[in-house]
Amino acid sequence: MLNRSEAPHIKDAVEYKIGLKKPDQFKLDNGVEVYNVQAGTEEVVQIEWVFKAGNWFEEKKLIASAANFLIKNGTSNKSAFEINEFIDFYGAYLNRSCYNETAVVSLHCLTKQLEHILPLVQEIFLDATMPEDELLIYKQNMKQRLAVNLKKCDFIAGRKIDALLFGEKHPYGVYSEMDDYDAIKQDELIRYYQSYYKNGHCTIFSAGILPANYQQLLNKYFGHLPFNKNQVTNISHPMLPSSQKKWNILNDPDGVQGAIRIARPCPLPSDPVFPKLQVLNVLFGGFFGSRLMANIREDKGYTYGIYSYLMNHIHASAILISTEAGRDVCEATVKEVYHEMEQLRNKEVGKDELLLVKNYLIGTLLGDLDGPFHIIGRWKNLILHGMDESHFHYYVDTIKTIEAKELKNLAEKYLNPEEFYELVVV
């Protein structure tokens, strides 16, 4: 019989067992690997064509991002307007994104409309023309956006800290200038497109309520394309981080706010230490209840928000603290960041605070696995980093079992102010 004098047990998030649904996997006739999660309640589909075509592979600045943007802006038979009209007619969304190592073309549509839209995607991969008029519009828009952003201290700080960490010529640290947009040529974009899209290395990730003949559809439209024809060479880029650790940049003499970035290199996501650092990072500045937020926002009132992050690059990683504060309190804000580092180095975190952090991480992970689109996103991240399901389970186990002493040891190793780059831009 139910005893109503006793409150029921409320389970902590760390008590839940978390699994990761495995994707189905197959290869097209041309060797393209396909990963798909067949799940969900709505008749919708998400497909991502992931190419090794990020700025890691470009020989000239901005070619990768420009080629990615213009890939759906015209073919020999269709203009950009006609392509967009076609997609809108079927209530679909065709997007493209360019990252450091990869470039993505993604499609969201109703399951019943998939067969109508795939021929258009095939045409884009076979016959994108990068029209000169679309390139001119792209250049104009990007230069206007850059002109506006160059007036913002947080934009200047964001790209400068990357250059300090990795070097201005490294793909992770390079940033664009006005002249770089003027220098983009149509023939360069077409060559890049032909090498890294039309004949490039492709992997397909899909999720949702996929049609019964999904494998046949993909093979029909993409299984005979020259994907993977060109072998991807192992390109290496030397990192040349700055020798100067502290930087103060005056971008706006009349500015009333300063952008603060404090960062240092850390192990790669594939390193066993990385999941442990993720726990330390959340405690330090990774959520609204973190040490940095409690001190610098809630207690001191120096900022509306301050966070720390772990960069998730494939070839390098870093710990980054980011905030904007009043011009007159930037120095005090930096001092308090270092104070919180010192606290974590010198004193073990309490049981209740550590449990809160663990519950937050597990709860966030549960939300990140809600639905097929999130699940395939998790798998995509693992696969592109050369990891498998065991890394996911190791991450979960690390969250559940890590002790306060181990976090203190990590802080002693990775939270030393003298090893951080310190940047303030006003």
TORVO-880024 format. One record per atom (N, C-alpha, C, O): z, y, x. Coordinates in steps of 0.1 Angstrom, whole numbers, plus 5000, padded with zeros to 4 digits. Each point is the difference from the previous one (the first is absolute). Layout:
% TORVO-880024
ZYX;...
END
This chain:
% TORVO-880024
500049885008;500050124992;500050135009;500750005010;498650104986;499850125007;501450075000;500550034990;499950015022;501350075002;499750155001;499550055010;500750024979;499650144999;501050095007;499850135001;501349825004;500950085008;499650025014;500650085008;498449844997;499550005013;498650065001;499149954992;500750145016;498650065001;499149905007;500549935009;498350064987;499149905006;499750045014;500150125004;499649785005;499750035014;498650075001;499049964994;501150155013;498850085003;499549965013;500650025010;498249924990;499449955013;499550125008;499350094995;500949905018;499450095009;498649965003;499749884998;499450215005;498649975003;499949905011;499049925000;501950085010;499949915011;500249854996;499749915007;500950074981;500249874995;498849934994;500049884998;499050205000;498749944994;499249935010;499950055012;499549854984;499049935009;498650064997;499650004989;499850045022;498750074999;498949915006;500149965011;498850024981;498949935005;498750095000;500050104993;499049865014;498850075000;498849914996;499749905006;499850134982;498949924995;498849995009;499550105005;500149784998;498949985010;498750034993;499849964989;499350105018;498750034995;499149885001;500149925009;498950074982;498949905002;499150055011;499950135002;499549785005;499250045012;498749925000;500149884999;498850195004;498749935002;499150095008;500350115003;498649835001;499050075008;498750014993;499649904993;499750215008;498750014995;499049935010;500449965011;498450034984;499049935008;499750065014;499749945010;500650194991;499850075013;501350015008;500050075011;501049864985;501249995008;501150104996;501150005006;498650094985;501050104996;501249944993;499849924991;501450115014;501249944994;500450084988;500050125000;500449814990;500550064987;501449954997;500249885000;500750214997;501349974995;500250064986;499750124998;500749804993;500250064986;501349944994;500349885002;500350214990;501249964992;499650004986;499750114994;500249785000;499749994985;501350014992;500749904999;499550214996;501350034993;499950124991;499050085001;502049954991;500050124992;499949974986;499849894995;500450224997;499949994985;498950084994;499649984989;499850115019;498950094995;498749955006;499949955011;499050074981;498749955005;499450105009;498950074997;501749955015;499550095010;499949935013;500749905003;498550165006;499749945013;500150115011;499550114998;501049865013;500050085012;499349925011;500449895003;498650175004;499449945011;499950105012;499650124997;500849845014;499950085012;499249935011;500249895004;498750185000;499249965012;500550075012;499950125001;500849815008;500650065012;499149975012;499849895004;499850225002;499149995012;500850055012;500850095000;498949855011;500550055013;499150125004;499149995009;501250124985;499150125001;500850135001;499550104996;501849895008;500850125000;499750085013;499149975007;501650144995;499750095011;500349935013;499750065011;500949834989;500249925013;498649975006;499949995013;499149994979;498749965005;499050115002;498949975005;501450154991;499050115001;499950055015;501050005007;497850044996;499850055014;500050155000;500050075010;500049994978;500050154998;500950034989;500049934989;500850185012;501050034990;499450024986;498950064999;501849894991;499750024986;498949914994;499750014988;499649925021;498949924995;500549894990;499349984990;501849955014;500549904991;500450054986;499649944990;501150175010;500550054987;498850064992;500049984988;499150085018;498850064993;499149894995;499650014988;500249885020;499149894995;500749934988;499449964990;501950035011;500849934989;499950094987;499849944989;500350195012;500050094989;498650004993;499949994988;499150015020;498650014995;499349874996;498950004996;501849895006;499449874998;499649984985;499149934997;501650144994;499749994985;499350124995;499950034988;499650065021;499450124996;498450005000;499450115002;500149774997;498550004999;499449885006;500449965011;498649984982;499249895006;498550044999;499750114995;499449805008;498650044999;499650014985;499050074997;501749874994;499650004986;501050084991;499650034989;501550005016;501050084992;500650115008;500349995011;499950124982;500750125005;501549984999;500449914992;500450185014;501449994998;500450024985;500949934995;498450164999;500250024985;499849884992;500849964992;498149975011;499649884992;501049895003;500349924991;500250075021;501049895003;501350034993;500549914994;499950215006;501350044993;499849984985;500949964993;497950085001;499849984986;500049854996;500649974990;498949955018;500049864998;501449945000;500349924991;500550125018;501349955001;500950054988;500749924994;499150215003;500750054989;499649944986;500949984992;497949985007;499549944988;500849874997;500349974988;500049965022;500849874999;501550025001;500749905000;499750225001;501550035000;500649945013;501249975000;498050035011;500549945012;500450125010;499850114997;500849855014;500450095010;499649945014;500549905004;498650175003;499549955013;500450105010;499650125000;501349845009;500550105010;499849955014;499649885002;500650205008;499949965014;501150075008;500450124997;500149825013;501050055009;499849965014;499649895003;500750205006;499849975014;501450015007;500750104999;499649805009;501350005007;499749995015;498950015005;502149965003;499850005015;499249885004;499050025007;501349864988;499249885004;499149954989;498949955004;501350084984;499249944989;499550124991;500550115000;498449854993;499550094990;499849914987;499649895001;500750174987;500149924988;499150064989;500050124999;499349794994;499350044988;500749924989;500049885001;500650194989;500849934990;499450024986;499550114997;500649794995;499550004986;501149964990;500649905002;499650184988;500949974989;499150004987;499350104997;500749794995;499350004988;500549904990;500849925004;498750084984;500349904990;499349875005;498950005005;501849894992;499449875004;498749984994;499149945007;500750094981;498749984993;498950085005;498849974998;501550145009;498950085006;499749975014;499150065006;501649855001;499849985014;498649965004;499550055009;499949864983;498649965003;499050114999;499049995007;501350114985;499050114999;500250105013;499050065003;502149945003;500350105010;499749955014;499650075009;500649804993;499849945014;498650025006;499950035012;499049974980;498750035006;500050145006;499350025010;501450084984;500050135006;500750005013;499650075010;501649864990;500750005013;499249935011;500050045011;499249864985;499149935009;499050105006;499750005012;499750084979;499050105004;500650105010;499350045009;502050004989;500650095009;500249945014;499850075010;500549804990;500249945013;498749975007;499949995013;499050004980;498749975006;499150135003;499250005009;501150104983;498950115000;500650144998;499450094995;501849935010;500650145000;499150095010;499749965011;500050164984;499150085008;500750135006;499450075008;501849954989;500850125005;499150134999;499750065010;500049984978;499050114998;500550135007;501250035000;497850045005;500350125008;500750114991;500950065005;498749954982;500650104992;501549964997;500850094999;499549784999;501449964998;500850025013;501250044999;498249945012;500750025013;500350155002;501150035004;498050064992;500350145001;501250044991;500850085004;499249874984;501150034990;501349945006;501050075000;499049815006;501249945006;500550095011;501250025001;497950025008;500450095011;500750134995;501050045005;498350024985;500650134995;501349984994;501050075002;499249824990;501349984993;501149975010;501150054999;498649865011;501049965010;500450125009;501150015004;497950084999;500450115008;500850104993;500950065005;498949964982;500850084991;501449954999;501050075001;499149794997;501349945000;500850025013;501250025000;498149965011;500650015013;500550155002;501150025005;498150074991;500450145002;501350034992;500850085005;499349874983;501250024992;501249935007;501150055001;498749825003;501149925006;500550065013;501249985003;497950085005;500450055013;501050124998;500650045010;499650014978;501050104998;501449944996;500950084999;499149794999;501249934996;500749945012;499449935008;501950114994;500749955011;500249845000;500049945011;500250014977;500249854999;498749935004;500149895006;498750164991;498749945004;499950005016;499649905006;500750225000;499950015014;501049905007;499649945010;501650054985;501049925005;499649854999;500249925009;499250044980;499649864997;499049955010;500149895005;498950204998;499049955010;500450025014;499549925009;501350184994;500550025014;500949895005;499949965011;501049994980;500949895004;499349885003;500449925010;498550054983;499249885003;499350015014;500049915008;499650224995;499450025013;501049995011;499649955011;501650094987;501149995010;500349855003;500249965011;499849964978;500449865001;498949925007;500349915008;498550114988;498949915004;499050065009;499249935007;500750204994;499050075008;498950064991;499749934990;499850185013;499050074992;498749934999;499250024990;500549895019;498749935000;500149864994;499049934998;502250034999;500349874994;499750004985;500350114993;499149795000;499850004986;501250044991;499850054990;501449915015;501250034992;500450155002;500750054991;498850015019;500550145003;498950114999;500350115001;498449844998;498950104999;500150084987;500449954990;499250185011;499950084988;498850095000;499450025011;500250024978;498750064998;500150165001;501050064997;497949995008;499850155001;498750034992;499249914996;500650225001;498950054992;498749955006;499149954993;500750065021;498849975006;499749854999;498849965000;502249954998;499849864999;499249974987;499149915000;501150164989;499349984988;498550055001;499149944996;500750175011;498750055002;499249905009;498750004998;501949935010;499349915009;499649864994;499349935006;501150054982;499749874993;498550004997;499550094993;499749815011;498649984997;499749884991;500749905000;498450124991;499649904990;499649865007;500549904996;498850115015;499549885007;501249925006;500049885001;501050205003;501249935006;500849934989;500549895002;499550174986;500749934989;499349874996;500649904997;498150115002;499249884996;500149895011;500149884996;499950155017;500249905010;501449944999;500249875001;500850214996;501449954999;500149914987;500649895001;498850154988;499949924988;499449875002;500549904995;498350105012;499349875002;500849915009;499949884998;500850175012;500749925009;501349944994;500449895002;500450204991;501349964996;500249974985;501149964996;497950074996;500049974986;499049894997;500349894996;498450155005;498949914996;500049875008;499849894994;500550125019;500049885008;501449985006;500249935010;500850144984;501450005006;500949884995;499649924992;501650085014;501049904996;500650044987;500650104999;499449814991;500550034987;501049894996;499749885002;501450164991;500949914993;500250054986;500250124999;499949794992;500150044986;501449964994;500449895002;500350214992;501349974994;499850044985;499650114997;500849804994;499850034986;501249954992;500749915004;499550144984;501249974992;499750044985;499250084997;501649854994;499950034986;499549884992;500149895005;499450134983;499549904992;498549985004;499150074995;500749845015;498649985005;499249914991;500649904995;498150125004;499249924991;499949865006;500249985012;499549924979;499949865004;499049985011;500149915008;498850164991;498949995010;500150105012;499050045005;502250004998;500250115009;499549965014;499350095006;500949794999;499549965013;498550015000;499450045010;500049914979;498550004999;499450145000;499050035006;501850064987;499550145000;500050065013;499150075004;502049925004;500150055013;499049955009;499350075008;500549804991;499049935009;498550054996;499250025009;500650004978;498750054996;499750145006;498850025005;502150074994;499750145004;500450035015;499550095005;501449835001;500550045013;499949885010;500250025012;499649864983;500049895009;498749995009;500049925010;499050164987;498849995008;499750135007;498950025006;502150074994;499950135007;500249975015;500749915003;498850185006;500249975014;501450045005;500150045012;500949954980;501450025005;500349915011;499549885001;501350165008;500549935012;498949965009;500249925009;498650154990;498949975009;500350055014;499749945010;500950184990;500450065013;501449965004;500950014992;499349945020;501349965004;500850135004;499550095006;501749914989;500950115002;500649995014;500749905003;499050195006;500550005014;501450055000;500450094992;500449865017;501450045002;500050145008;499950005012;500250104980;500050145006;501450045003;500949994992;499350055020;501450055004;499950155002;499150055006;502050014990;500150155002;501350025008;501149984994;498950085018;501250025007;500950114993;499450104996;501949885004;500950104995;500550095011;500449955010;499450184987;500550105010;500950094994;499750124997;501649845000;501050084993;500350125009;499950005012;500650114981;500350125007;501249985009;500949924997;499150155015;501249995009;501150104996;501149995004;498550114988;501050104995;500649954987;499249974990;502150025009;500749954988;500250104989;500049974988;500350165016;500450104990;498950104998;499550065010;500149974978;499050094997;500450104988;500649954990;499150175012;500250104990;498750084998;499550065010;499949934978;498750074998;500150104989;500649984989;498950145014;500050114990;498650014994;499150055006;500849904982;498750004993;499850124991;498950044998;502250004996;500050124991;501250095004;501149974997;498650155009;501150095004;500950044988;501150045002;498349964986;500850044988;500549884993;500650024989;499349865016;500549884993;501550004998;500750045009;499749914980;501550004997;500549855000;501249984999;497949935004;500449865000;499449935012;498950035005;501849875001;499649935011;499849854997;500849954993;498249995012;499849864999;500549935012;499750035011;501249874987;500649935011;499549855000;500049934990;499650035022;499649865002;500749955013;499950065010;500949834989;500649945011;499649855000;500249934991;499350025021;499449875000;500049945013;500150065011;499949804989;499949925013;499349874997;500049964988;499449985022;499349874998;501149894997;501150015003;498449894990;500949884997;499149884999;498850015001;501849874998;499349875000;499050004988;500150064990;498849855012;499049984990;500649934988;501049945001;498350074987;500449934988;500149855002;500849944993;498450015016;500149855002;501149965009;500349885001;500450215005;501249975008;501249964992;500250064989;500549835015;501249964992;501150114998;500850004991;499150105018;501050114999;499750104988;500850064995;497949945002;499550104990;500750004987;500550104995;499749784998;500749994988;501550055001;500550064990;500149925021;501450055002;500050155001;500950064995;498149995012;499850155001;499850064986;500450114997;498949814994;499850064987;501350014992;500150104993;500849815009;501450024994;500750125006;500550084993;499549935020;500650115007;499450134995;500750104998;497949915001;499350124996;500550044986;500250124997;499949794993;500450034987;501450065000;500350104993;500649845014;501450055002;499950145006;500850094995;498449945014;499950125008;499450114991;500650114999;498249874996;499350104992;498949954991;499150084997;501049794999;498949944992;500150014985;499149964994;502050105001;500050014985;501050124997;500550065009;499649964978;500750134996;501549995003;500650115002;500049775000;501449995003;500249985015;501149965004;498050075004;500149985015;500950105006;500550104994;499849875019;500950095008;499450145001;500750104999;498049905005;499450135002;500050094987;500350125000;499449814989;500050074987;501450054996;500150114995;500949815007;501350034996;500550125008;500750094994;499049915018;500550115009;499250134999;500550104996;498249895007;499250125001;499550064987;499850124999;500149804991;499650054987;501350034991;500350114996;500549785002;501150014990;501150085006;500650084993;499849915020;501150075005;499650135006;500750104996;498349915012;499750125007;499050094992;500150125001;499149824991;499150084992;498950065008;499450104996;500249845015;498950055008;498649984995;499150075004;500849824988;498749964996;500049944986;501149964995;497850034998;499949934988;499949855002;500349924990;499250045021;499949855003;499749985014;499350075007;501349824998;499749965014;499949845000;500949944995;498150015012;499949865000;499649955014;499550085008;500749794995;499549945012;499149884996;500249944989;498950035019;498949904997;499849915012;500350045012;499149854986;499549925011;498549994998;499549954989;499750105021;498650004999;499549855000;500549925008;498550054983;499649864999;498649985005;499249944994;500550115018;498749985006;499949865006;501049935002;497850035000;499749865006;500349995015;500549905005;499150215002;500150005014;501250075006;500249995012;500550084980;501250085005;500850044988;499550004988;501850035015;500950044989;500950105005;500150025012;500650054979;500950115004;501050024989;499849984988;501450075016;501050054991;499850154998;499850075010;500149984978;499750144998;501050064990;500249954989;500450175014;500950074991;499250134996;499450075009;500549954978;499250114995;500750084990;500649954991;499350195010;500650094990;499550145002;499350035010;500950054980;499850145001;501350074997;500749974990;499650135018;501350084998;499750155002;499050045005;502050044991;499950145002;499950035014;500549945009;498750174994;499750035014;501350035008;500149965012;500950094982;501350045007;500949885002;501050015007;498749874986;500949885002;499249885006;500649895000;498350145005;499249885007;500849945011;500149885001;500450215008;500849955011;501249924996;500349905005;500450154985;501249934995;499649874993;500849905001;498150104992;499549874994;499749895011;500549894998;498950155013;499749915011;501349955005;500249885003;500850214999;501349965005;500749904992;500649905005;499350114981;500649914991;499349865000;500649904998;498150105004;499249885001;500649925012;500249884999;500050185012;500549935012;501549964998;500449905005;500350184987;501449964997;500049874992;500949925003;498250074987;500049874993;499549885008;500549894998;498750145012;499649895009;501349965008;500249885002;500550225002;501349975008;501049924992;500649905005;499550134982;500949934991;499649854999;500949915000;497850074999;499649864998;500149925014;500249885000;499750195011;500249945013;501449965003;500349905006;500650184989;501449995004;500949934990;501149965003;498550034984;500849944990;499349914991;498950044995;501649845002;499449914991;500050054986;501050064995;497949914998;499950044985;501049924992;500249885003;500450184987;500949934991;499349894991;498850014998;502049904997;499449894992;499450054988;498949954996;501750144997;499450054987;498750085002;499149984992;500950105019;498750075002;498949915005;498850024996;501649885011;498949905005;499549924988;498849974999;502149994992;499649934988;499150094991;499049954994;501350185005;499150094993;498650005006;499050004992;500950015021;498750005006;499349874998;498850004997;501949895004;499349874998;499549994986;498949954997;502050094993;499549994986;498850094998;499149974992;500950155014;498950094998;498749945006;499050004993;501149945018;498849945007;499549884991;498849994998;502149924998;499649894992;499450054986;499049944995;501750154999;499550064987;498750065002;499149984991;500650105020;498750055002;499049905002;498950014995;501449885012;499149895002;499649934987;498949974998;502150014993;499749944987;499150094992;499049954994;501150185007;499150094993;498650005007;499050014993;501049975020;498749995007;499249874997;498849995003;501949914991;499449884997;499749984985;499849894995;500350224998;499950004985;498550014997;499550124999;499949774998;498650014996;499049955011;500350015011;498549954985;499149945009;499550105010;499749965012;500150174984;499550105010;500950025011;499650025012;501849984985;501050025011;500049885009;500250015012;499749874981;500149885008;498949995010;500249975012;498550054984;498950005009;500150115011;499549985011;501150134985;500250105010;501049965011;499850035012;501249894984;500949955010;499349905009;500250005013;499049914982;499249915008;499050075009;499849955011;499650154984;499050075008;500750065012;499449995011;501850074988;500750055011;500349895010;499950025012;500649874983;500349895009;498849955008;500049985012;498950004981;498849945006;499450095010;499649965011;500350174985;499450105010;500850025012;499550045011;501849934988;500950005012;500149875007;500849995010;498449914986;500049875007;501349924997;500449925008;500250104980;501349934997;499749914988;499050014993;502049905004;499949914989;501250014991;500950095002;499349824989;501150004991;501349995006;501050054995;499149885017;501349985007;500650145003;501250025001;497950085003;500550135003;500750064988;501050075001;498449914987;500650064988;501449944998;501050074997;499149805004;501349934998;501050055011;501250014997;498350015015;500950045011;500550144997;501250035002;498050064992;500450134996;501150004990;501050075001;498849844988;501049994990;501349955005;501150054997;498849855012;501249945006;500850105009;501250015000;498050075007;500650105008;500850104992;501150045004;498350014985;500750094991;501349944996;501150075000;498949814995;501249944994;501149965011;501150014996;498549975016;501049945009;500350105012;501049975007;498350134995;500350095011;501450064999;500550044989;500249975022;501450045000;500150155006;499150045007;502050024990;500350145005;499950015015;499550105005;501049805002;500150005015;498550005005;499850075010;499349854984;498750005005;499350134998;499250055008;501050024981;499550134997;500550105010;499250095005;502049904999;500650095010;499349985013;499750105007;500149774997;499349975012;498550065000;499650055010;499849944979;498650054999;500050165001;499250055007;501850014987;500150145001;500350055014;499450105005;501449825003;500250035014;498750005008;499950075010;499249844986;498849985007;498950104996;499250055008;500749974979;498850084995;500350144994;499150074997;502249975003;500350134994;500750085011;501150064998;498249965013;500550085011;499250135000;498849995002;501850134996;499250124999;499150035012;498950064998;501549905014;499250035011;498649935000;499150035008;500849874984;498849924999;499050054989;498949944999;501550164994;499350054988;499250125004;500450095008;498449924986;499350135001;500550094989;500349954988;499950175015;500650104990;499050114998;499750075010;499949954978;498950104997;500550094988;500449954990;499650185012;500250094989;498950104999;499650075010;499849944978;498850094998;500450104989;500449954989;499550175014;500350114990;498750064995;500150094992;
END
